[in-house]
Amino acid sequence: MRRLLRSVLGAATGVVAALALTTAATPASAADAPYEVLVFSKTAGFRHDAIPVGIQTIRDLGAANNFTVTATEDATQFTTTNLARFKAVVFLNTTGDVLNATQQTAFESYIGSGGGYVGVHSAADTEYDWPFYGNLVGAWFASHPAIQAAAVKVEDRAHAATAHLPQRWTRTDEWYDYRTNARSTAHVLASLDESSYSGGSMGGDHPHVWCKTYSGGRSFYTGGGHTQASYAEPAFRAHLLGGIRYAAGRTKADCRPETGYTALYNGSTTGWSQAGPGSFSNSDATLTSSGGMGMLWYSAKQFAPSYSLKLDWKLVGDHNSGVIIGFPPTNDPQAALDTGYEVQIDATDAVDRTTGSIYAIKAPDTAARDAALNPPGEWNTFELLVEGERLQVFLNGVKINDFTNTDPNRQLDGHIGIQNHGTGDNVSFRNIRIKELGGTTPPPTGDVTVQAESYVSGSGISRVSKGSARGGQVVGDIHNGDWVGYQNLALTGVNQLRARVASAGSGGTLAVRSGSATGPILGQVAVPVTGGWETYTTVTANLTGVPTGTQPLYLTFSGGSGFLFDVDEFTLGTGGTTPPPSTRTGRIVGLGGKCLDVNGGSTADGTKIQIWTCNTGTNQQWTVTPNSTIKALNKCLDVAGGASADGTRIQLWTCTGGASQNWSAQTDGSLRNPQTGKCLDVSNNSSTDGQAVHLWTCHGGANQKWTLP
């Protein structure tokens, strides 16, 4: 088997300030079951004189928080059997090449078995020739300016490592720049404001603290901890404790990468309105409910049914609240509950009325919920992912409910709100943010190239160093049945994969799959024998059925015996061969479950188009050609006179091929006339039989939502 070559690299230098250790940090809010932590501080480069202080700090944290500490610089402790004792391994200011190949393999197995990793400061200046470690830590050290004060921008105040911190945390340390930005593969908890100090080189986005799941385990990294004084700071000690608890699995967090969200609340209540009795206090960028039953709702905008809503919440006891989505503008909280849906927050109640339930309608997966839930006194994170009539609920990154709306009197598009349930029910909320999906998010404007060795999961393969590889490594040792998986790839608009490959073996087939290594095949291509492991060619696979949004993608490999081929990099393209549009015939269903209907079944030009109770008549059978015409009775759906004013009549008309007869289905469920940019709309938002449809400015309401055949 071909193996990676490893070499010893030098480490960064630093300036040290000495200060005596003081008291231990405050214990965690809930008693943890006892566990063991290994602190590893071996150095093969620069050695920080803060290491002894750091070790003692972690011992003190353990004594106060129910974990025991083994501290070592003996790399022979990295065996599969020994590592299995520990819930987390802390790389405390390690530098250089500290583990041999056998020890690396043992540590990879430990992480793959669900182990936890904590990297402190120069843990990022460690093991540059070990790709697994680089992916685990999240980014490698590049440089640093002199020790000085700087402002840390705390982006996530729900994670146990940062929940206690202010939004802007000013302290003195040595501030690392990194070779890459960790945000694309990790969840950034805090970043540096480079305008607050001198010498930063990462620009406007400078991650400093992050967490991630990787290869079956958990990873937490903090760039702080260079100085001895750091370990005397109560806030830094609590920060370190939270990272250890997360890595050890004693507290849960949503550590999936997060980009593209817009804050609805992060301290300012602009755009929010209180409905009903009770209220919310607003302090320290935290909303806390009191009294009720009422609702604080985001009245500034309603959202089409294609969005990801995230928010952080905390109970202090057996209290009650919820998140309400999908309701029209109202100052009546009960009306919002009757027309939308509440995702419940309640420590104890009936199974369909407790945390993660769609209130009184669908219970959560209680086993998944209980495994992901932090107890009262700690923060949790919800993601409510709305895609059409489907609502998925994620708790701390774990899916706990999957619900599809079939009630024509309720909806998922509209406004969002948080509930203040009643006297004694005090629930807090932070960082309410939304990411609008579908038509509101433009597709990629260009192709995206991925280094093949950046996979996060795989079977049978290895990362092989090659000077001829564009990223320095390839995916190699590929045999029949092997595979690799990638997370968080932007797939909207992708219809082609181009892969740079080499083979002195037998060649084979590369297949592209979605969802899993056994998921649907999106496309596949034969890989030829190129004549050498350093001789590359590019193979191309056209892709169909590619999911939209940010999704996982898998490459699977098949062929004969022995080595098949290497993959250096691949490009996800948006300019490949796209299959031609296919026509579909059937009913078009809209507001109130009523069907788009040709009045009286008449074929006369100018016949009114309306909604009507669905039936089997030919006047409700529409032939839809994507991004083109919509036909019934051999005539076309037409904007009368080619006008563009709100309220323009929609009629049946002889097909002309003109722009007034062109319709484009949008991802939010609307049908848009591209010439006017306006939508097919049920007038007066009424589902009465015979209600006319007309042209109207697109607004995302239920009367502009259509289900096509």
C-alpha positions in Angstrom: 0.0 0.0 0.0 1.4 3.4 -0.9 2.0 5.5 2.2 2.2 9.3 2.9 5.7 10.7 3.4 6.0 12.9 6.5 8.6 15.5 7.4 9.3 17.7 10.4 8.5 21.4 10.0 9.5 24.3 12.1 7.0 26.0 14.4 6.2 29.6 15.1 8.0 31.8 17.6 6.2 33.8 20.3 6.6 36.2 23.1 5.6 35.0 26.6 4.2 36.9 29.6 4.2 35.3 33.0 1.5 35.5 35.6 0.6 33.2 38.5 -2.4 30.9 38.4 -5.6 32.0 40.2 -8.9 30.4 41.0 -10.8 27.8 39.0 -13.6 28.7 36.6 -17.3 28.4 37.6 -18.5 24.8 37.3 -20.8 23.8 34.4 -24.5 24.6 34.9 -25.4 20.9 35.1 -23.4 18.1 36.8 -21.7 16.0 34.1 -21.2 12.2 34.4 -17.5 11.6 35.3 -15.1 11.2 32.5 -11.4 11.3 31.7 -9.4 13.8 29.6 -5.9 13.3 28.1 -3.8 16.5 27.9 -1.0 16.2 25.4 1.7 18.9 25.2 4.6 17.4 23.3 6.6 19.9 21.2 9.0 19.5 18.3 9.2 23.2 17.6 8.7 26.4 19.6 7.8 25.6 23.3 5.3 27.8 25.1 6.2 28.4 28.7 2.4 28.6 29.4 2.2 24.8 29.0 2.6 24.0 32.8 0.1 26.7 33.7 -2.3 25.4 31.1 -2.0 21.8 32.4 -2.7 22.9 35.9 -5.7 25.0 34.7 -7.3 22.0 33.1 -6.6 19.9 36.2 -8.4 22.6 38.3 -11.3 22.7 35.8 -11.6 18.9 36.0 -11.6 18.9 39.8 -14.5 21.4 39.8 -16.4 19.8 36.9 -16.2 16.0 37.4 -13.5 15.0 35.0 -10.0 13.6 35.7 -6.9 14.6 33.8 -3.9 12.6 32.6 -1.2 14.9 31.3 1.6 13.6 29.1 4.2 14.3 26.5 4.8 10.6 25.8 3.4 9.9 22.3 3.5 6.1 23.0 0.2 6.7 25.0 -1.4 7.1 21.6 -2.6 3.5 21.2 -6.1 2.3 20.4 -6.5 0.7 23.8 -5.2 3.6 25.8 -7.1 6.3 24.0 -10.4 4.5 24.5 -10.2 5.6 28.1 -10.6 9.2 27.3 -13.7 11.2 26.2 -11.5 14.0 25.0 -7.8 14.6 24.0 -6.5 18.1 24.4 -3.5 19.2 22.2 -2.2 21.9 24.5 0.2 24.2 22.6 1.8 21.3 20.7 4.2 22.2 17.9 5.7 20.3 15.0 5.7 16.6 14.2 4.7 14.9 17.5 3.2 11.5 16.5 4.6 8.7 14.3 2.5 6.9 11.6 1.3 4.2 14.1 0.3 6.7 16.7 -1.5 8.8 14.0 -3.5 5.7 12.9 -4.5 5.0 16.5 -5.7 8.6 16.9 -7.6 8.5 13.7 -9.4 5.4 15.0 -10.1 7.1 18.2 -11.8 10.1 16.5 -13.6 7.7 14.1 -15.0 5.9 17.2 -16.6 9.1 18.4 -13.7 10.6 20.4 -13.2 14.3 21.1 -10.4 16.7 20.2 -9.6 20.1 21.7 -6.9 22.2 20.1 -5.4 25.1 22.0 -3.4 27.9 20.3 -0.4 26.3 18.7 -2.2 23.0 18.2 -2.7 24.6 14.8 1.1 24.7 14.4 1.3 20.9 14.5 1.6 18.0 12.1 1.6 19.8 8.8 2.2 16.6 6.8 -0.8 14.8 8.3 -3.9 15.7 6.3 -6.3 14.1 8.8 -5.0 16.3 11.5 -5.2 19.4 9.4 -8.9 18.6 8.6 -9.5 17.9 12.3 -8.0 21.1 13.7 -9.7 23.1 10.9 -6.8 25.3 9.8 -3.0 25.5 10.1 -1.0 28.4 11.5 0.5 30.9 9.1 1.9 33.9 11.1 1.2 36.2 14.0 2.0 39.8 15.1 3.2 40.9 18.5 1.2 40.1 21.6 -1.4 42.9 22.1 -5.0 43.6 23.0 -7.7 42.8 20.4 -11.4 42.5 20.2 -12.9 39.1 19.7 -16.3 39.1 18.0 -18.4 36.4 19.5 -20.7 35.0 16.7 -22.3 32.1 18.5 -23.4 32.7 22.1 -25.1 29.3 22.5 -22.1 27.0 22.5 -20.9 26.1 26.0 -17.5 27.7 25.1 -18.9 31.1 24.2 -22.4 31.4 25.8 -21.0 33.2 28.8 -19.1 35.8 26.7 -20.2 39.3 25.6 -20.7 39.9 21.9 -17.4 41.8 21.9 -14.7 40.2 24.1 -11.5 42.3 24.5 -8.4 40.6 25.8 -4.7 40.3 25.3 -3.0 37.3 23.6 -1.0 36.3 20.5 -3.3 36.4 17.5 -2.8 33.8 14.9 -3.4 34.2 11.2 -4.2 30.9 9.4 -3.3 29.4 6.0 -7.0 28.8 5.2 -10.3 30.1 6.4 -12.0 27.5 8.6 -15.5 28.9 8.0 -16.2 26.6 5.0 -15.7 23.4 7.0 -16.3 24.4 10.6 -18.8 26.4 12.6 -17.1 29.6 13.6 -17.9 30.6 17.2 -15.8 33.8 17.3 -13.6 35.8 15.0 -11.1 38.6 15.3 -11.8 42.3 14.5 -8.6 43.1 12.7 -9.3 46.8 13.0 -8.8 46.5 16.8 -5.2 45.5 16.6 -2.1 45.7 14.4 -0.7 43.0 12.1 -3.7 40.8 11.2 -3.6 39.5 7.6 -6.8 37.6 7.0 -9.0 40.6 6.2 -12.6 41.1 7.0 -13.2 37.4 8.0 -10.7 36.1 10.5 -12.0 33.0 12.4 -10.5 32.6 15.9 -12.6 29.9 17.6 -14.6 27.1 15.9 -16.1 23.7 16.3 -16.9 20.9 13.9 -17.8 17.2 13.6 -15.3 15.2 11.7 -14.9 11.5 10.8 -17.3 10.5 13.6 -15.8 12.6 16.3 -16.0 16.2 17.7 -13.4 18.9 17.3 -13.1 22.3 19.1 -10.3 24.8 18.5 -9.4 28.1 20.2 -6.7 30.4 18.9 -6.3 31.8 22.5 -3.9 30.5 25.1 -0.4 31.7 24.2 0.3 33.6 27.4 0.4 32.4 31.0 -1.9 35.2 31.9 -4.7 33.7 29.7 -5.1 30.8 32.1 -5.8 33.2 35.0 -8.7 34.9 33.2 -12.1 33.5 34.4 -13.7 34.1 31.0 -10.9 32.2 29.2 -11.0 29.4 31.7 -14.8 29.0 31.2 -14.2 29.2 27.5 -11.7 26.3 27.7 -14.1 24.3 29.9 -16.9 24.7 27.4 -14.7 23.4 24.6 -13.7 20.4 26.6 -17.3 19.6 27.6 -18.3 19.8 23.9 -15.5 17.6 22.7 -16.3 15.1 25.5 -19.9 15.0 24.4 -21.1 16.4 27.8 -22.8 19.3 26.1 -24.3 19.4 22.6 -24.1 22.1 19.9 -24.8 22.7 16.2 -21.3 22.7 14.8 -22.3 22.5 11.1 -20.7 25.2 8.9 -23.0 28.2 8.7 -22.9 30.9 6.1 -25.4 33.2 4.3 -27.8 33.9 7.3 -29.4 37.3 7.9 -29.9 38.4 11.5 -33.6 39.1 12.4 -32.6 39.6 16.1 -29.2 39.9 17.6 -29.8 42.7 20.1 -32.1 45.0 18.1 -35.9 44.5 18.1 -36.4 46.7 15.0 -39.0 45.0 12.8 -40.5 43.0 15.7 -44.0 43.6 17.2 -45.7 42.2 20.4 -49.1 40.6 19.9 -51.3 39.7 22.9 -50.5 40.0 26.6 -47.1 39.6 28.2 -43.8 40.8 26.9 -40.1 40.1 26.2 -37.3 41.8 28.0 -34.3 42.7 25.8 -30.9 42.6 27.6 -27.4 41.5 26.5 -28.7 40.6 23.1 -31.1 38.2 24.8 -34.9 38.1 24.7 -36.6 36.6 27.7 -40.4 35.9 27.9 -42.7 36.9 30.7 -46.5 36.8 31.1 -48.8 35.9 28.3 -50.1 34.2 26.3 -48.6 36.4 23.6 -46.2 36.4 20.8 -43.3 38.5 19.6 -43.4 38.3 15.8 -41.2 39.6 13.0 -43.7 41.9 11.3 -41.2 43.5 8.9 -41.4 40.7 6.4 -43.1 37.4 5.6 -41.1 34.6 4.1 -41.8 32.3 1.2 -41.8 28.5 2.0 -38.1 28.0 1.2 -35.9 29.1 4.1 -33.8 28.0 7.0 -34.6 29.6 10.3 -32.1 29.3 13.2 -32.4 30.5 16.7 -30.8 29.8 20.1 -33.0 29.2 23.2 -32.6 28.3 26.9 -35.0 27.1 29.6 -34.3 27.7 33.2 -36.7 25.0 34.4 -39.9 23.2 33.3 -41.0 26.2 31.3 -42.9 26.6 28.1 -42.5 28.5 24.8 -42.4 27.8 21.1 -41.5 29.1 17.7 -44.5 29.9 15.4 -44.1 30.0 11.7 -46.3 30.3 8.6 -49.0 32.8 9.6 -50.3 35.9 7.9 -50.0 39.4 9.5 -51.9 39.4 12.8 -52.0 40.9 16.2 -53.9 37.9 17.5 -51.5 35.2 18.8 -54.2 32.6 18.7 -54.9 33.3 15.0 -51.2 32.7 14.3 -51.4 29.3 16.0 -54.5 28.4 14.1 -53.1 29.3 10.6 -49.4 28.4 11.1 -47.5 25.8 13.1 -45.8 26.0 16.5 -42.6 24.1 17.1 -42.7 23.5 20.8 -40.2 24.2 23.5 -41.2 22.5 26.8 -39.1 20.3 29.0 -41.9 18.0 30.0 -45.4 17.5 28.5 -47.3 15.0 26.3 -45.1 13.5 23.6 -46.7 15.6 20.9 -46.4 18.8 23.0 -42.9 18.7 24.2 -39.6 20.1 22.8 -39.3 19.5 19.1 -43.0 18.6 18.5 -45.2 20.2 15.9 -47.5 21.2 18.7 -50.4 18.8 19.1 -49.9 17.4 15.6 -46.6 15.4 15.3 -44.3 14.2 18.1 -40.5 14.4 17.6 -38.2 11.4 17.3 -37.8 11.4 21.1 -34.7 9.2 21.2 -32.9 11.5 18.8 -34.2 14.6 20.6 -33.2 13.3 24.0 -29.7 12.5 22.7 -29.3 16.0 21.2 -30.9 18.1 24.0 -29.1 20.2 26.5 -30.9 20.4 29.9 -32.5 23.5 31.4 -29.8 26.1 32.2 -27.9 25.5 29.0 -28.5 26.9 25.5 -29.9 24.9 22.5 -30.1 25.7 18.8 -33.1 25.0 16.6 -33.0 25.0 12.8 -36.5 25.0 11.2 -35.9 24.1 7.6 -38.9 24.8 5.4 -39.0 23.5 1.8 -42.4 23.9 0.3 -44.9 22.1 2.5 -42.1 20.2 4.3 -40.8 21.3 7.7 -37.7 19.6 9.2 -36.7 20.4 12.8 -33.0 20.1 13.8 -31.9 20.4 17.4 -28.2 21.1 17.9 -27.6 19.9 14.4 -29.6 16.7 14.7 -32.9 16.1 12.9 -35.6 15.4 15.4 -38.8 15.9 13.3 -39.9 15.7 9.7 -43.4 17.0 9.0 -45.4 17.6 5.8 -48.3 20.0 5.8 -51.5 18.7 4.2 -54.0 21.0 5.9 -55.2 23.6 3.3 -56.1 26.0 6.2 -52.6 26.1 7.5 -49.3 27.1 5.8 -45.6 27.2 6.3 -45.0 30.5 4.4 -45.6 33.8 6.2 -44.3 35.4 9.3 -42.3 33.9 12.2 -42.7 34.6 15.9 -41.6 33.4 19.4 -44.2 32.7 22.1 -44.4 34.1 25.6 -46.6 31.4 27.1 -47.6 32.7 30.5 -46.7 33.7 34.0 -43.8 31.7 35.3 -42.8 30.5 31.8 -39.5 32.4 31.3 -37.6 31.2 28.2 -34.7 33.1 26.6 -33.8 33.5 22.9 -30.6 34.7 21.1 -29.4 35.2 17.6 -32.5 34.6 15.5 -31.4 34.4 11.9 -32.7 33.3 8.6 -31.4 32.1 5.2 -33.9 32.4 2.4 -33.5 29.6 -0.1 -34.8 28.7 -3.5 -35.5 31.6 -5.8 -34.1 34.2 -3.4 -30.6 32.6 -3.5 -28.9 33.0 -6.9 -27.2 29.9 -8.4 -23.4 29.8 -8.5 -22.0 32.1 -11.1 -19.1 29.9 -12.0 -17.6 26.4 -11.6 -16.2 25.3 -8.3 -13.0 23.1 -8.1 -12.6 20.7 -5.1 -9.3 19.1 -4.1 -10.2 15.4 -4.0 -8.2 14.9 -0.8 -10.5 17.3 1.1 -13.0 14.5 1.7 -14.5 14.1 5.2 -15.4 10.4 5.0 -14.3 7.5 2.9 -13.7 3.7 2.6 -10.6 1.9 1.5 -8.8 5.0 0.0 -5.8 7.0 1.2 -4.5 10.5 0.8 -1.2 10.1 -1.2 1.3 12.9 -1.5 2.4 13.6 -5.1 4.4 16.6 -6.4 2.4 16.5 -9.6 -0.9 16.9 -7.8 -2.4 20.4 -7.9 -3.2 20.3 -4.2 -0.1 18.3 -3.3 -2.1 15.1 -2.7 -4.5 12.8 -4.5 -7.1 10.3 -3.5 -5.2 7.1 -4.1 -5.1 3.4 -3.2 -8.5 3.1 -4.9 -9.9 -0.4 -5.3 -13.2 -1.7 -6.5 -16.0 -0.7 -4.1 -14.1 2.2 -2.4 -15.7 5.6 -2.0 -15.2 9.2 -0.7 -17.7 11.7 0.7 -17.7 15.5 0.7 -19.9 17.8 2.8 -21.4 21.2 2.2 -20.9 21.5 -1.6 -22.9 24.1 -3.4 -24.9 22.1 -6.0 -27.5 24.6 -7.2 -27.2 24.7 -11.0 -24.5 22.0 -11.2 -25.0 19.6 -14.2 -21.4 18.4 -14.9 -18.4 16.9 -13.1 -14.9 17.1 -14.5 -12.2 15.0 -12.8 -8.4 15.1 -13.1 -7.3 11.5 -12.9 -4.3 9.3 -13.5 -3.9 5.5 -13.8 -1.0 3.1 -14.1 -3.4 0.5 -12.8 -6.5 -1.0 -14.5 -8.7 2.1 -14.8 -12.4 1.8 -13.9 -15.5 3.8 -13.4 -16.1 6.9 -11.3 -19.7 7.5 -10.2 -21.3 10.6 -8.6 -23.9 10.0 -6.0 -26.1 12.2 -3.7 -27.0 11.6 -0.1 -24.7 8.7 0.7 -22.2 6.3 -0.9 -25.2 4.1 -1.9 -27.4 7.0 -2.9 -28.9 7.8 -6.3 -26.3 8.0 -9.2 -26.3 11.4 -10.7 -23.8 10.5 -13.4 -20.8 8.2 -14.1 -17.8 8.1 -16.4 -15.1 5.6 -17.5 -11.6 6.3 -16.3 -8.9 5.1 -18.8 -5.4 3.9 -18.1 -3.3 7.0 -18.6 0.1 5.2 -18.7 1.5 6.4 -15.3 0.6 7.6 -11.8 2.0 11.1 -12.8 0.2 11.2 -16.2 -3.1 12.9 -15.9 -6.2 13.3 -18.1 -9.6 14.9 -17.5 -12.8 12.8 -17.7 -16.3 14.4 -17.8 -19.6 13.1 -16.5 -22.9 14.9 -17.2 -25.1 15.0 -14.1 -28.9 14.8 -13.8 -31.2 15.0 -10.8 -28.7 17.0 -8.8 -30.2 18.4 -5.6 -30.2 22.1 -5.0 -28.6 24.0 -2.2 -25.6 23.0 -0.1 -25.5 19.2 0.1 -23.2 16.2 0.6 -21.8 14.5 -2.5 -20.1 11.1 -2.9 -17.7 9.6 -5.4 -17.8 5.8 -5.7 -15.3 3.7 -7.6 -15.6 0.4 -9.4 -13.5 -1.7 -11.7 -11.3 -4.8 -11.7 -8.7 -6.0 -9.2 -5.8 -4.1 -7.8 -5.3 -0.3 -7.9 -7.7 1.4 -10.3 -6.8 5.1 -10.6 -6.0 8.3 -8.6 -8.3 11.4 -8.4 -6.4 14.7 -8.1 -9.3 17.2 -8.1 -12.7 17.6 -9.6 -14.8 20.5 -10.8 -18.5 21.0 -10.4 -19.7 22.7 -13.5 -22.8 24.6 -14.4 -22.3 24.7 -18.1 -22.6 21.0 -19.0 -25.1 19.3 -21.2 -28.6 19.9 -19.6 -31.4 17.5 -20.5 -34.1 19.1 -22.6 -37.3 20.2 -20.8 -39.9 17.6 -20.5 -43.6 18.3 -20.7 -46.0 17.1 -18.0 -49.8 17.0 -18.1 -52.2 17.1 -15.2 -53.9 19.4 -12.7 -52.4 22.6 -11.4 -53.5 22.9 -7.7 -53.5 26.3 -5.9 -55.1 28.1 -3.0 -57.3 26.0 -0.8 -56.6 22.9 -2.7 -58.6 24.2 -5.7 -57.6 23.6 -9.3 -56.7 26.0 -12.2 -59.8 25.8 -14.4 -60.9 27.0 -17.8 -64.4 28.5 -17.2 -67.1 26.2 -18.6 -64.6 24.3 -20.7 -64.9 26.9 -23.4 -62.1 27.1 -26.1 -63.0 30.6 -27.2 -60.1 33.1 -27.1 -60.5 35.3 -24.0 -62.1 32.6 -21.8 -61.7 33.4 -18.1 -59.2 31.3 -16.1 -60.3 30.6 -12.5 -60.0 28.2 -9.6 -62.6 25.5 -9.0 -63.0 22.3 -7.0 -60.8 19.7 -8.6 -62.4 17.3 -11.0 -61.5 15.0 -13.9 -62.6 17.4 -16.6 -60.3 18.3 -19.6 -60.7 22.0 -18.6 -58.4 21.2 -15.6 -55.8 19.2 -17.6 -52.8 21.4 -18.2 -49.7 20.6 -20.3 -46.7 22.3 -18.7 -43.5 22.8 -20.7 -40.8 24.2 -18.2 -39.9 27.8 -18.8 -42.3 27.9 -21.7 -46.1 27.5 -22.2 -48.9 26.2 -20.1 -51.7 24.7 -22.3 -55.3 23.5 -21.8 -57.8 22.5 -24.5 -54.9 23.1 -27.1 -54.7 26.8 -26.2 -52.3 28.8 -24.0 -52.4 30.5 -20.6 -52.1 34.1 -21.6 -51.7 37.6 -20.0 -54.4 39.6 -21.6 -53.1 42.2 -24.1 -49.5 41.5 -22.9 -50.1 44.1 -20.1 -48.1 44.3 -16.9 -50.4 46.1 -14.5 -51.4 44.4 -11.3 -54.8 42.9 -11.8 -54.4 42.2 -15.5 -56.8 39.4 -16.5 -55.4 35.9 -17.3 -57.2 34.2 -20.1 -57.1 31.3 -22.6 -55.8 32.3 -26.0 -54.6 30.8 -29.2 -50.9 30.0 -28.8 -48.7 32.6 -30.4 -45.2 31.9 -28.9 -45.3 35.4 -27.5 -43.8 36.6 -24.2 -47.3 37.0 -22.7 -47.7 33.2 -22.8 -44.4 32.3 -21.2 -44.4 31.0 -17.6 -41.6 30.0 -15.4 -42.0 27.9 -12.2 -40.1 29.3 -9.3 -38.6 27.3 -6.4 -41.0 29.1 -4.0 -44.0 27.5 -5.8 -45.0 30.6 -7.8 -45.6 30.8 -11.5 -43.9 33.9 -13.0 -44.4 35.6 -16.3 -40.8 36.6 -17.2 -41.8 39.5 -19.4 -43.5 41.3 -16.6 -41.7 39.7 -13.6 -45.2 39.2 -12.0 -47.0 36.1 -10.7 -50.1 34.1 -11.4 -52.3 35.2 -8.5 -55.8 34.2 -7.1 -57.6 37.5 -6.9 -58.7 38.6 -3.4 -56.9 35.6 -1.9 -60.3 33.8 -2.0 -60.6 30.1 -2.7 -64.3 30.3 -3.7 -65.2 28.3 -6.8 -65.1 30.6 -9.8 -62.6 33.0 -8.3 -60.6 34.6 -11.1 -56.8 34.5 -11.4 -54.9 37.5 -12.5 -51.4 39.0 -12.8 -50.0 40.5 -9.6 -46.7 41.6 -8.1 -45.0 38.6 -6.6 -45.2 38.5 -2.8 -44.8 34.8 -1.8 -48.4 34.5 -0.4 -50.4 31.3 -0.4 -52.6 32.7 -3.3 -49.5 32.6 -5.5 -48.5 29.0 -4.7 -49.1 26.4 -7.3 -48.4 22.6 -7.4 -47.7 21.5 -11.0 -48.3 18.1 -12.5 
